[in-house]
Amino acid sequence: MNILGRNYIKSSGKLRVVREKNKIVIENNSDIKQKLIFYKSIKTDNKRLTINSVSNINTEENCTIKILNRKFRVIQSVDMNTKSFFSNLPKKVFIGLSILPNAKIEIDSLEVSFEKEDASINEYFSGNILLICPGYPMVKNKYLFSFIHSRVQAYKENKLNVDVAVVHSEYIEKTEFATFENVDYIRTGYNQIRNLLQVKKYDKILIHFFDPAYFQLLEPQDLSNTQIILYSHGTDALYRAFDVIGRPYFVSDYVVPESFTKTFALRDYYIKKYNNLPNVKFVFVSNWAKKMSEELLKIKYNNAEVIPCFIDEKQFPYTEKDPELRKRVFVLRKFDDLSTYSIDIDVRVILELSHRKCFNDMEFSIYGDGGIHDKLVEPLRKFSNVHIYRKFLSHDEIKMMQKENGIGLFATRFDTQAVSSCEAAMAGCVVVSSKNVGTCEYIDPKIGTFCETENIIEYADLIEELYNDPKLFKTMSEKMHDSVMKTCSYKYSIKKDMDMILSFDKTEKIKVPDIKKNPILSIVIPSYNVGKYIKGGVKSLLRSKYASDLEIIIVNDGSKDDTVAKSNELLINYRGKNPIIKIIDKENGGHGSTINKGIEIATGKYFRLMDGDDYYITENLDKLLEKLKDEDSDIVLTNYIEDFAVTAVYNPTKFYPNLVPGVQYNLDEMYYNGNEYGFIMFGPLLPTSTYKTSILKNANFKIDEHCFYVDMEYNLVGYINAKTVSYYPFDIYNYYLGRQGQSISKESYKKNILHHEKVCLRLVDYYTEKEKELSESKKAYLNNCIIVPMCKRQYELTTEMFKNNEHFISFDRKLKKYPQFYNNTSIAGRRVKIHRLTNGHFIWMNDVFIKLGKLIRR
């Protein structure tokens, strides 16, 4: 529906609104932003809201669409001329417009609807090359990551079929389809691209910036036949030099924030891992950056290229410089509090020149803005020939500024290429800069304009020499242009980049070995409709250097997708007789049935499970296999990683920090109410547990079939029948969190409430049967860590997610057969007792009881 015809409220009388035929014209005749809100609310009912707008370019620059909650607070923003999809909105929202000062806008259409973005995504992602980056130009910010846009334009002109995806945390709950200068691109979240890569196979993936979140997108995928090209642009590969890169001005001892340093190990891991893959290439903007990264990370890049950012000879054309321009010097910088920009050096150079005869015949122009602008330029305000312009320049303004000046002062303490310096050199400005940075690869040091970084006198002497020698100035100007033309013009940057993309064709060959007579570890993969995940997960196992010690059992549970076909693809090139992969295709029986089948046919010394959409951390799996060869404990515990796909958060989870690695503990002595002598929080869990196969086989317990939540049965049975446990601090398992329909979601709990009830009662029943055989410690653990939480949760679900008493009465009557649990106050608190007394007739008031309880506790 087009909402332009709806009534509205304005933030000011200075906002003039006129409806003309099928469009709306709005004028903001004030010096501040003004707002217009269409005051009839839109009921989302938790559906995915779509906004599709059409306007002229002027409107795109001056107007933003806002989504507001019931209190008229902005919760989302979207640019004009995009088709945008929003999730996780309140049940009721309003749509508004924010108009910049003194702006006139025209909107042709503002459509609001409810649809999924699947069709738009399928229509857009039609190329064979995917480019992922954190940002892209837009009408409001034409120079945002413009160096990527120049490449994409060239790709399009040369018929490279590239899909562009801006992937950033800003777009976790929205997806926007946008266009800039005839380049269509999408702005979206991490999980959307992760899902895309699981169903669409690209020939090549180009990623700008080594962001851990981007590696996290790649990790679960089967990309063995895809070429991955990773482009570094500075800190992403030089983060271990951040004590220099991130140092503020006028600070000698800078401590890198812990929030950043704690990412170093993960960054190291990803770069080193991908460096060993044959189908991955790293691209740096300079040899200087590449070598520094190698020194910092203590590696040698196996497959790397050096390709500078493009310096456009058309955008920054060379014109022969009038010798008089040697008297005009400019500084063009960001004024953020980062000493690597070295504006303090530029200022000190100008101060030094102020003591020399040439100074009064010269002019200095300083451009840029940032957080400490005024502080940095303060010493120069006293000079009438120093002009300070607190603003950023457009490309056209930079072009004009380069024509009007002859010398660019670009002192720097750290630069991988220095694009602004190279642009100035391309235009024929004489660039005075610093030694020992990446710029020296693109502006020939033989020209003689690089100075020792902190040597103020040397910079000043050089500028004075240029002032005194017009001929030298003219010669250097020509050499500047020639140097940059031969190092980072189209031929040496974009063409080199395209040639590399087209010629890089390596793939990763992953072999399936024969299984050994006595495998060390059987890994069972219960699989239902996991066709798009299964190959990536299994290949994380096949990459193990001890793969022949594994037995991989894929149990297909009557999938309706291509799970079996994708599993069989893993064996296409296998030529032996007894592969480590076994594929069991059976009728649907639920998750429990696949575990039962896996236990039945497993032949390994030890046994583990892997969900079909998860994967193993190969390097750490190798460490575990080395330990399992000589291990004898019934249960071997390790760590796992929570992989939050939506937010791209990678959370290592460690439940056993108090256990000494490699020590065998008696399981009867492992629970003391959270005391460090035993399990503090949790004992064995599905992603942390490796069981002796014989323990599970001899238990003679069939896990419930056609039922969710049976992992708890698996945990209970293993714990009851095991006697010893050991722990190794390896992050083995990657647990994927973010797929719709997972059994831990709220919707799934409600849908499968009877499954949860069934498992609760099965746990209680099996425990009661075995109780006399159990030690007090085991009983305490099983009660407090498995049964009580499950039963308590069942009561919470039946009273908080339903308005009738049906499920509450059902569970309550069945649990009554087991008095020790029925009367357990940790399971049946005050609210449960009230519902028992009233036969559940007031469950619809449960929210009121909860609020009253909170008030009483105050």
C-alpha positions in Angstrom: 0.0 0.0 0.0 1.2 3.5 -0.9 1.0 5.5 2.4 1.7 8.9 0.8 -2.0 9.6 0.9 -2.4 9.1 4.6 -2.8 11.9 7.1 0.4 13.1 8.8 1.7 15.3 11.6 4.5 17.8 11.2 7.3 18.8 13.6 7.0 22.5 12.5 4.9 24.9 10.6 8.0 25.6 8.5 7.5 22.2 6.9 5.3 22.8 3.8 3.6 19.7 2.3 1.8 19.6 -1.1 0.2 16.6 -2.8 0.6 16.7 -6.6 -1.2 14.0 -8.5 0.5 10.8 -7.4 3.4 12.3 -5.5 4.1 14.4 -2.5 6.3 17.5 -2.4 7.8 18.7 1.0 9.7 21.8 1.7 11.7 22.4 4.8 12.0 26.1 5.1 14.0 26.0 8.3 17.7 25.7 9.3 17.2 22.5 11.3 16.0 19.0 10.4 12.2 18.6 10.4 10.1 15.5 10.7 6.8 14.3 9.2 5.0 11.3 10.6 2.1 9.4 9.0 0.1 8.9 12.1 -1.9 5.9 11.3 0.0 3.0 12.7 1.0 -0.2 10.8 0.4 -3.5 12.5 3.3 -5.8 11.8 2.2 -8.8 13.8 5.8 -9.9 13.8 5.8 -10.2 10.0 8.7 -9.0 7.9 7.9 -5.4 6.9 8.9 -4.2 3.4 9.3 -0.5 2.4 9.8 0.4 -1.2 10.4 4.0 -2.1 10.8 6.0 -5.3 12.0 9.6 -5.5 14.4 11.9 -7.3 18.1 12.1 -6.5 17.7 15.3 -4.6 15.3 13.6 -2.3 17.7 10.7 -1.7 20.3 13.2 -0.5 18.0 15.2 1.7 15.5 12.7 3.2 15.6 9.6 5.3 12.7 7.2 6.0 12.2 6.4 9.7 10.4 3.5 11.4 9.2 4.6 14.9 7.7 2.6 17.8 4.5 3.5 19.7 6.4 6.2 21.6 7.5 7.8 18.3 11.2 6.8 19.0 13.2 5.9 15.9 14.1 2.2 15.8 15.2 1.9 12.2 16.3 4.2 9.3 16.3 3.6 5.6 17.5 5.6 2.6 15.1 6.7 -0.2 15.2 4.7 -3.4 15.7 1.4 -1.8 13.6 -1.7 -1.3 14.1 -2.7 2.3 13.0 -5.6 4.5 12.8 -5.4 8.3 12.6 -8.1 10.9 12.1 -8.1 14.7 9.9 -5.0 14.7 7.3 -4.2 17.4 3.8 -5.3 16.7 2.8 -1.7 15.9 5.0 0.9 14.1 4.7 4.3 12.5 6.5 5.5 9.3 8.1 9.0 9.2 10.4 11.2 7.2 13.4 13.2 8.3 14.1 16.2 6.0 17.4 18.1 6.0 17.4 21.9 6.5 16.4 24.1 3.6 15.6 21.1 1.4 12.8 20.4 -1.1 12.0 16.8 -1.8 9.6 15.0 -4.1 8.5 11.4 -3.4 6.7 9.5 -6.1 5.9 6.4 -4.1 6.3 5.0 -0.5 5.0 1.5 -0.5 4.6 -0.5 2.7 3.9 -4.2 2.5 4.6 -7.6 4.1 6.7 -10.0 2.0 9.8 -12.1 2.3 13.0 -10.9 0.6 13.6 -14.4 -0.9 12.4 -13.5 -4.4 14.3 -10.2 -4.5 17.5 -12.0 -3.2 17.2 -14.8 -5.8 16.6 -12.2 -8.5 19.6 -10.0 -7.4 22.2 -12.7 -6.7 22.5 -14.0 -10.2 26.3 -13.6 -10.8 29.1 -16.1 -10.5 31.3 -13.8 -8.4 30.4 -12.5 -5.0 32.0 -9.4 -3.5 31.6 -8.9 0.2 32.6 -5.6 1.8 31.6 -3.5 4.9 30.4 -0.4 3.0 29.7 1.0 -0.4 29.0 4.5 -1.8 25.5 6.0 -1.7 24.1 9.3 -2.8 24.5 10.7 0.8 28.1 9.6 1.0 29.5 9.2 -2.5 33.1 8.5 -1.3 32.3 5.8 1.2 34.6 2.9 0.2 34.8 4.5 -3.3 37.9 2.4 -4.0 35.7 -0.7 -4.1 33.2 1.0 -6.3 35.9 1.9 -8.9 36.8 -1.8 -9.1 33.2 -2.9 -9.4 32.6 -0.4 -12.2 35.5 -1.8 -14.1 34.3 -5.4 -13.4 31.0 -4.6 -14.9 32.5 -2.8 -17.9 34.6 -5.9 -18.6 31.7 -8.3 -18.3 32.6 -9.8 -14.9 29.3 -10.9 -13.4 29.7 -9.7 -9.8 27.1 -9.6 -7.0 28.0 -6.9 -4.4 27.0 -7.4 -0.8 27.6 -4.9 2.0 27.6 -7.1 5.1 27.7 -5.3 8.4 26.2 -5.4 11.9 24.1 -2.3 11.0 22.0 -4.5 8.8 21.4 -7.5 11.1 17.7 -6.8 11.2 17.2 -5.3 7.8 18.1 -5.9 4.2 18.2 -3.1 1.6 18.5 -3.3 -2.1 20.2 -0.1 -3.4 21.7 1.3 -6.6 24.6 3.7 -7.0 25.8 4.9 -10.4 24.2 2.0 -12.2 25.7 -0.6 -9.8 23.0 -2.6 -7.9 24.0 -3.9 -4.5 22.5 -5.2 -1.3 23.1 -4.2 2.3 22.4 -7.0 4.6 23.4 -9.0 7.7 25.8 -11.9 8.3 23.3 -14.7 8.5 21.6 -13.8 5.2 24.9 -14.1 3.3 25.8 -17.3 5.3 22.5 -18.8 4.2 23.0 -17.6 0.6 26.4 -19.4 0.4 24.8 -22.6 1.6 22.4 -22.7 -1.4 24.3 -20.8 -4.2 27.8 -21.8 -5.4 30.0 -19.0 -6.6 33.0 -19.5 -8.8 34.9 -16.8 -6.8 34.3 -14.8 -3.6 36.1 -11.5 -3.2 36.3 -10.2 0.4 37.5 -6.7 1.3 39.0 -6.5 4.8 40.0 -9.6 6.9 37.1 -9.3 9.3 36.7 -12.3 11.6 32.9 -12.0 11.0 33.6 -12.6 7.3 35.7 -15.6 8.0 32.8 -16.9 10.1 30.6 -16.7 7.1 33.0 -18.9 5.2 33.8 -21.5 7.8 30.7 -23.8 7.6 30.6 -23.7 3.8 31.8 -26.2 1.2 34.0 -23.8 -0.7 36.6 -26.4 -1.9 35.8 -25.6 -5.6 35.5 -21.8 -5.0 38.4 -19.4 -5.3 38.5 -17.0 -2.3 40.4 -13.7 -2.7 41.0 -11.7 0.5 41.9 -8.0 0.2 43.7 -6.3 3.0 43.5 -2.6 3.5 45.6 -2.0 6.6 44.7 -2.7 10.2 42.8 -5.9 9.3 46.2 -7.6 8.6 48.4 -5.3 10.8 46.3 -5.4 14.0 49.3 -6.5 16.1 50.8 -3.1 15.3 47.8 -1.3 16.7 49.9 0.2 19.5 51.4 2.3 16.7 48.3 2.5 14.4 45.9 3.4 17.1 48.1 5.7 19.2 46.5 9.1 20.0 48.4 12.3 19.5 50.9 13.4 22.2 50.9 10.0 23.9 54.1 7.9 24.2 52.8 4.8 26.0 49.6 3.6 24.4 47.8 0.5 25.7 45.6 -1.2 23.1 42.1 -1.7 24.4 41.4 -5.2 25.6 38.2 -5.3 23.6 40.5 -5.3 20.5 43.4 -7.4 21.8 41.1 -10.2 22.7 40.3 -10.6 19.0 43.9 -11.1 18.1 44.1 -14.9 18.7 41.0 -15.5 16.5 42.3 -13.2 13.8 45.7 -15.1 13.9 43.8 -18.4 13.6 41.8 -17.4 10.6 44.6 -15.9 8.6 47.0 -18.8 9.3 44.3 -21.3 8.5 43.3 -19.7 5.2 46.9 -19.2 4.3 47.3 -23.0 4.1 44.3 -23.4 1.7 45.3 -23.7 -2.0 42.2 -21.9 -3.2 42.8 -18.8 -1.2 44.8 -15.7 -2.3 45.7 -12.7 -0.2 46.0 -9.3 -1.7 47.8 -6.4 -0.2 48.1 -2.8 -1.3 51.9 -2.7 -0.9 54.8 -5.1 -0.3 55.5 -3.0 2.8 52.1 -4.0 4.3 52.5 -7.7 3.3 56.0 -8.0 4.8 54.9 -6.2 8.0 51.9 -8.6 8.3 54.3 -11.6 7.9 56.6 -10.3 10.6 53.8 -9.5 13.0 52.1 -12.9 12.5 55.3 -14.9 12.1 54.1 -16.4 8.8 54.9 -16.4 5.2 52.0 -15.9 2.8 51.8 -18.8 0.5 49.7 -17.2 -2.2 49.7 -13.4 -2.2 49.6 -10.5 -4.6 50.4 -6.8 -4.2 47.8 -4.6 -6.0 47.5 -1.0 -5.0 44.3 1.0 -4.8 43.4 2.6 -8.1 44.5 6.2 -8.6 42.3 7.5 -11.4 44.3 9.4 -14.0 41.0 10.8 -15.4 39.7 11.9 -12.0 43.0 13.5 -11.0 44.4 14.6 -14.4 48.0 15.9 -14.7 48.4 19.6 -15.7 51.8 21.2 -16.0 52.3 23.2 -12.9 53.0 27.0 -12.9 56.2 27.5 -11.0 54.4 30.0 -8.8 52.4 27.1 -7.3 55.5 26.1 -5.4 54.6 28.8 -3.0 51.2 27.2 -2.3 51.2 24.2 0.1 48.2 22.1 1.2 47.5 19.6 3.9 44.5 17.2 3.4 43.8 14.9 6.3 41.4 13.5 8.8 41.7 15.1 12.2 40.8 12.1 14.3 42.9 11.4 17.4 45.3 9.1 15.6 48.9 10.1 15.6 49.6 8.1 12.4 47.9 10.9 10.4 50.8 13.0 11.7 49.2 16.4 11.5 51.3 17.5 14.4 54.3 17.0 12.2 52.7 19.0 9.4 52.0 21.8 11.9 55.5 21.8 13.3 56.9 22.0 9.8 54.8 25.1 9.1 55.9 26.6 12.4 59.5 25.9 11.4 59.0 27.5 8.0 57.5 30.6 9.8 61.0 31.4 10.9 62.4 31.5 7.4 62.4 34.2 4.8 60.3 32.3 2.3 57.3 32.0 4.7 55.7 35.3 4.1 55.6 34.7 0.4 53.9 31.4 0.8 50.3 30.3 1.5 49.2 27.2 3.3 45.7 25.6 3.1 44.6 23.0 5.6 41.6 20.8 4.8 39.8 18.2 6.8 37.8 17.6 9.9 37.7 15.3 13.0 37.5 15.0 16.7 40.5 17.1 17.7 40.7 19.5 14.7 40.8 22.7 16.7 43.4 21.4 19.1 45.8 20.3 16.2 45.5 23.6 14.2 45.6 26.0 17.2 49.3 27.0 16.8 48.6 28.1 13.2 45.7 30.4 13.7 48.0 33.4 14.3 49.2 33.3 10.7 47.3 35.3 8.1 48.7 33.1 5.3 47.6 29.8 6.8 44.0 29.1 5.7 42.1 26.5 7.7 39.0 24.9 6.1 37.2 22.6 8.6 35.5 20.4 6.1 35.9 17.3 3.9 36.3 17.8 0.1 34.4 16.1 -2.7 36.5 14.6 -5.5 35.7 17.6 -7.7 36.8 19.9 -4.9 40.0 17.9 -4.4 40.7 18.1 -8.1 40.3 21.9 -8.0 42.4 22.2 -4.8 45.2 20.2 -6.5 45.1 22.6 -9.4 45.5 25.6 -7.1 48.4 24.3 -5.1 51.8 23.0 -5.9 53.0 21.1 -2.8 51.2 18.5 -0.7 52.5 18.1 2.8 51.7 14.5 3.9 53.9 13.6 6.8 52.9 10.1 8.1 54.0 7.6 10.7 52.1 4.7 9.2 50.7 4.2 5.7 50.2 1.1 3.6 49.7 3.2 0.4 48.6 6.7 1.2 45.9 7.1 -1.5 45.5 10.9 -1.0 49.3 11.4 -1.5 49.2 9.3 -4.7 46.2 11.2 -6.0 48.0 14.5 -5.4 51.1 13.1 -7.2 49.0 11.9 -10.1 47.8 15.5 -10.5 51.4 16.8 -10.5 51.6 18.1 -7.0 55.0 17.6 -5.3 54.3 15.3 -2.4 56.5 15.8 0.7 56.1 12.8 2.9 57.9 10.4 5.2 60.2 7.5 4.7 59.7 3.8 5.7 56.0 3.5 4.7 54.1 1.9 1.8 54.0 5.1 -0.2 57.6 4.7 -1.1 56.6 1.9 -3.5 54.4 4.2 -5.5 56.2 7.6 -5.4 59.8 7.0 -6.4 62.1 7.7 -3.5 64.7 8.8 -6.0 62.7 11.9 -6.6 63.9 13.0 -3.2 60.7 14.0 -1.4 60.7 11.5 1.5 62.0 12.7 4.9 62.9 11.0 8.2 59.5 10.8 9.9 60.1 13.0 13.0 62.8 15.3 11.4 61.0 18.6 11.2 64.0 20.5 9.8 64.3 18.1 6.9 60.7 18.6 5.7 61.1 22.4 6.1 64.5 22.4 4.2 62.9 20.5 1.3 59.9 22.8 1.0 62.3 25.8 1.2 64.5 24.3 -1.5 61.4 23.9 -3.7 60.5 27.5 -3.1 64.0 28.7 -4.0 64.3 26.5 -7.1 61.3 26.7 -9.5 63.1 24.5 -12.0 63.5 21.7 -9.4 59.8 22.1 -8.5 58.7 21.7 -12.1 61.0 18.6 -12.6 59.7 17.0 -9.4 56.1 17.7 -10.4 56.5 15.8 -13.7 58.3 12.9 -12.0 55.6 12.6 -9.4 53.0 12.1 -12.1 55.1 9.7 -14.1 55.9 7.7 -11.0 52.3 7.1 -9.9 51.3 6.4 -13.5 53.8 3.6 -13.6 52.7 2.1 -10.2 49.0 2.5 -9.4 47.2 3.8 -12.5 44.5 1.6 -14.2 47.0 -0.8 -15.8 48.8 -1.5 -12.5 45.8 -1.7 -10.2 42.4 -2.5 -11.6 43.6 -4.3 -14.7 46.1 -6.3 -12.7 43.2 -7.1 -10.2 40.9 -8.3 -13.0 43.6 -10.4 -14.6 44.3 -12.0 -11.2 40.7 -12.8 -10.6 40.2 -14.4 -14.0 43.4 -16.4 -13.9 43.2 -17.7 -10.3 41.7 -21.2 -10.6 43.1 -23.4 -7.8 40.8 -25.7 -5.8 41.1 -27.6 -2.6 41.4 -31.4 -3.0 39.9 -33.3 0.0 40.4 -37.0 -0.1 38.2 -39.7 1.6 40.5 -42.3 3.1 39.9 -45.9 3.8 38.7 -46.7 7.3 41.1 -48.5 9.7 40.1 -51.8 11.2 39.7 -50.3 14.7 38.8 -46.6 14.3 39.5 -44.3 17.2 36.3 -42.2 17.0 32.9 -42.7 15.4 31.1 -39.4 14.6 27.4 -39.9 14.0 25.6 -37.1 12.1 21.8 -37.2 12.6 20.5 -35.6 9.4 17.1 -34.3 8.5 16.9 -31.7 5.7 20.5 -30.5 6.1 21.5 -30.9 2.4 22.8 -27.3 2.3 25.0 -27.8 5.4 26.2 -31.4 5.3 29.2 -31.2 2.9 30.7 -28.3 4.8 30.4 -30.1 8.1 31.8 -33.4 6.9 34.7 -31.7 5.1 35.7 -30.2 8.5 36.3 -33.9 9.5 37.9 -35.0 6.3 40.5 -32.3 6.6 41.8 -34.0 9.7 45.3 -35.3 9.4 44.0 -38.4 11.3 40.9 -38.8 9.1 41.6 -42.5 8.6 41.1 -42.9 12.4 37.5 -41.6 12.0 34.3 -43.4 11.2 31.8 -40.8 9.9 28.2 -42.1 10.0 25.6 -39.9 8.2 22.2 -41.1 9.3 19.6 -39.6 7.0 16.2 -39.5 8.8 13.9 -39.5 5.8 14.9 -36.0 4.6 12.7 -34.3 2.0 15.6 -32.3 0.5 18.8 -33.4 -1.1 20.6 -34.5 2.1 21.4 -38.0 0.7 22.5 -36.7 -2.7 24.8 -34.2 -1.1 26.2 -36.8 1.2 26.9 -39.1 -1.8 28.7 -36.3 -3.5 31.4 -36.6 -0.8 32.2 -40.1 -2.2 32.2 -39.2 -5.9 36.0 -39.4 -6.2 36.5 -42.3 -3.8 38.0 -45.3 -5.4 38.5 -47.6 -2.4 36.3 -50.3 -0.9 35.8 -49.2 2.7 35.5 -45.4 3.1 35.4 -43.7 6.5 32.0 -42.3 5.4 29.0 -44.5 5.9 25.6 -43.2 4.7 22.5 -44.7 6.3 19.2 -43.8 4.6 16.2 -44.7 6.7 12.6 -43.7 7.2 11.9 -40.7 9.4 12.0 -41.6 13.1 13.1 -38.4 14.7 16.4 -37.3 16.1 16.5 -40.1 18.7 16.1 -42.8 16.1 19.3 -41.5 14.3 21.3 -41.6 17.6 20.0 -45.2 18.2 21.1 -46.3 14.7 24.4 -44.6 15.1 25.1 -46.3 18.4 24.0 -49.6 16.9 26.5 -49.6 14.0 29.4 -47.6 15.4 32.7 -49.5 15.6 35.0 -46.7 17.0 36.6 -46.8 20.4 34.8 -43.6 21.2 31.6 -42.0 20.0 30.5 -38.4 19.3 27.5 -36.7 17.7 27.5 -33.8 15.2 24.3 -32.0 14.2 24.0 -31.8 10.4 24.3 -28.0 10.4 27.4 -27.9 12.8 31.0 -28.5 12.1 34.3 -29.4 13.9 37.3 -27.2 14.4 39.7 -29.5 12.5 43.0 -28.5 14.2 41.5 -29.2 17.6 39.9 -32.4 16.5 43.4 -33.6 15.6 44.6 -32.8 19.1 41.7 -34.8 20.6 42.3 -37.8 18.4 46.0 -37.8 19.5 44.7 -38.0 23.1 42.0 -40.6 22.5 44.6 -43.1 21.1 45.8 -43.7 24.7 42.8 -42.5 26.7 40.7 -44.9 28.8 38.1 -42.7 30.5 34.4 -43.5 29.9 33.7 -39.8 29.1 36.1 -37.3 27.6 35.1 -33.7 27.8 36.2 -30.8 25.6 35.0 -27.2 24.9 32.8 -25.9 22.2 32.1 -22.7 20.4 28.7 -21.0 20.2 28.4 -19.7 16.7 25.8 -16.9 16.8 25.2 -16.7 13.0 22.8 -13.7 13.1 25.3 -11.4 15.0 28.5 -13.1 13.8 29.6 -13.5 17.4 32.0 -16.4 18.0 31.8 -17.4 21.7 34.2 -20.0 23.0 32.3 -21.8 25.8 34.3 -23.4 28.7 32.4 -25.3 31.4 35.2 -27.2 33.0 38.0 -24.7 34.0 38.5 -26.3 37.3 39.4 -29.7 35.9 43.1 -30.6 35.3 43.6 -31.6 31.6 44.3 -35.3 31.2 43.5 -36.3 34.7 41.0 -39.1 35.1 38.3 -38.4 37.7 35.8 -40.7 39.3 32.3 -39.7 38.2 30.9 -40.6 41.6 32.9 -37.7 43.0 32.0 -35.0 40.5 29.1 -33.1 42.0 29.1 -31.0 45.2 26.4 -28.4 44.5 28.6 -26.3 42.2 31.7 -26.7 44.3 34.9 -26.6 42.3 35.7 -30.2 43.3 33.1 -31.3 40.7 31.1 -29.9 37.8 30.5 -26.2 38.5 27.6 -25.7 36.1 27.2 -28.5 33.6 28.6 -31.9 33.2 28.6 -33.8 29.9 26.7 -32.1 27.1 26.2 -33.1 23.5 28.8 -30.6 22.1 31.3 -31.3 24.9 31.1 -35.1 25.3 32.9 -38.0 23.8 31.7 -41.3 25.2 33.3 -44.8 25.1 31.1 -46.5 22.5 30.9 -49.6 24.7 29.2 -47.5 27.4 26.4 -46.5 25.1 26.0 -49.9 23.6 25.9 -51.7 26.9 23.3 -49.3 28.4 20.6 -51.1 26.4 18.6 -47.8 26.3 16.6 -46.7 23.2 16.3 -43.0 23.0 12.8 -41.8 22.3 11.9 -41.6 18.6 9.7 -39.0 16.8 10.6 -36.6 19.6 12.6 -33.4 20.1 14.8 -32.6 23.1 16.2 -36.2 23.3 19.7 -34.9 23.8 18.9 -34.8 27.5 18.1 -38.5 27.4 21.5 -39.1 25.7 23.2 -37.1 28.4 21.4 -38.9 31.2 22.1 -42.4 29.9 25.8 -41.7 29.3 26.2 -40.2 32.8 24.4 -43.0 34.6 26.4 -45.7 32.9 29.9 -44.1 33.0 32.4 -44.4 35.8 35.3 -42.1 34.8 35.7 -38.8 33.1 38.7 -36.8 31.7 38.9 -33.3 30.3 41.0 -31.6 27.6 40.8 -27.9 26.9 40.3 -28.1 23.2 37.6 -26.0 21.3 36.4 -29.0 19.3 32.8 -28.3 18.2 31.2 -25.4 16.4 27.5 -25.1 17.5 25.5 -23.2 15.0 22.8 -20.9 16.6 20.6 -19.0 14.3 18.6 -21.3 12.1 14.9 -20.8 12.1 13.1 -23.9 13.4 15.8 -25.0 15.8 14.3 -26.9 18.7 15.5 -24.3 21.2 13.5 -21.5 19.7 10.4 -20.1 21.4 8.1 -21.1 18.5 9.5 -24.6 18.5 9.0 -25.0 22.3 5.4 -24.1 21.9 4.8 -26.3 18.9 6.5 -29.3 20.5 5.3 -29.0 24.1 4.2 -32.6 24.2 7.7 -33.7 23.1 9.3 -31.8 26.0 6.8 -33.4 28.4 7.6 -36.8 27.0 11.3 -36.4 27.5 10.8 -35.0 31.1 8.8 -38.1 32.1 11.3 -40.5 30.4 14.1 -38.9 32.3 12.2 -39.2 35.6 11.2 -42.8 34.8 14.7 -44.0 33.9 16.3 -42.3 36.9 13.7 -43.9 39.2 14.5 -47.3 37.7 18.3 -46.8 38.2 18.2 -44.8 41.5 19.3 -47.7 43.8 22.4 -48.3 41.7 23.6 -44.7 41.9 25.9 -42.9 44.3 24.7 -39.9 46.2 26.8 -37.6 44.0 25.4 -39.0 40.8 21.9 -38.7 42.1 22.5 -35.1 43.1 23.9 -34.2 39.7 21.2 -36.0 37.7 18.5 -34.3 39.9 19.9 -30.8 40.0 21.5 -30.5 36.6 19.2 -32.5 34.3 15.8 -33.6 35.7 14.9 -30.6 37.9 15.7 -28.0 35.2 13.8 -29.9 32.6 10.7 -30.4 34.7 10.8 -26.8 35.9 11.0 -25.6 32.3 8.0 -27.7 31.4 5.9 -26.0 34.0 7.2 -22.6 32.8 6.3 -23.5 29.2 2.8 -24.7 30.1 1.9 -21.7 32.2 3.7 -18.9 30.3 3.1 -19.8 26.6 -0.4 -21.0 26.8 -3.7 -19.4 27.9 -5.5 -22.6 28.8 -4.7 -25.4 31.3 -4.6 -28.4 29.0 -0.8 -28.9 28.9 -0.3 -27.9 32.5 -2.9 -30.5 33.7 -1.5 -33.2 31.5 2.1 -32.9 32.8 1.1 -32.3 36.4 -1.0 -35.5 36.6 1.7 -37.6 35.0 4.5 -36.2 37.2 2.4 -36.9 40.3 3.4 -40.6 39.9 6.9 -39.6 41.0 6.4 -37.8 44.4 10.1 -36.9 44.9 9.9 -34.7 41.8 6.3 -33.7 42.1 6.9 -32.3 45.6 10.3 -30.8 44.8 10.1 -27.1 45.6 12.7 -26.3 42.9 10.3 -27.7 40.3 7.0 -26.6 41.9 7.3 -23.1 43.2 4.5 -20.9 44.5 2.9 -20.2 41.1 2.8 -23.9 40.2 1.2 -24.6 43.6 -1.4 -21.9 43.0 -2.2 -23.4 39.6 -2.5 -26.8 41.1 -5.0 -25.5 43.7 -7.1 -23.9 41.0 -6.7 -26.8 38.6 -5.0 -24.4 36.2 -8.0 -22.2 35.6 -6.1 -19.0 36.2 -3.1 -19.8 33.9 -4.3 -16.9 31.7 -3.4 -14.6 34.6 0.1 -16.0 34.9 1.7 -12.7 33.7 -0.1 -10.9 36.5 1.2 -13.4 39.1 4.7 -12.8 37.8 4.4 -9.1 38.1 3.0 -9.3 41.6 5.8 -11.6 42.6 8.3 -9.0 41.4 6.5 -6.2 43.4 6.5 -8.4 46.6 10.2 -9.1 46.2 10.9 -5.3 46.1 
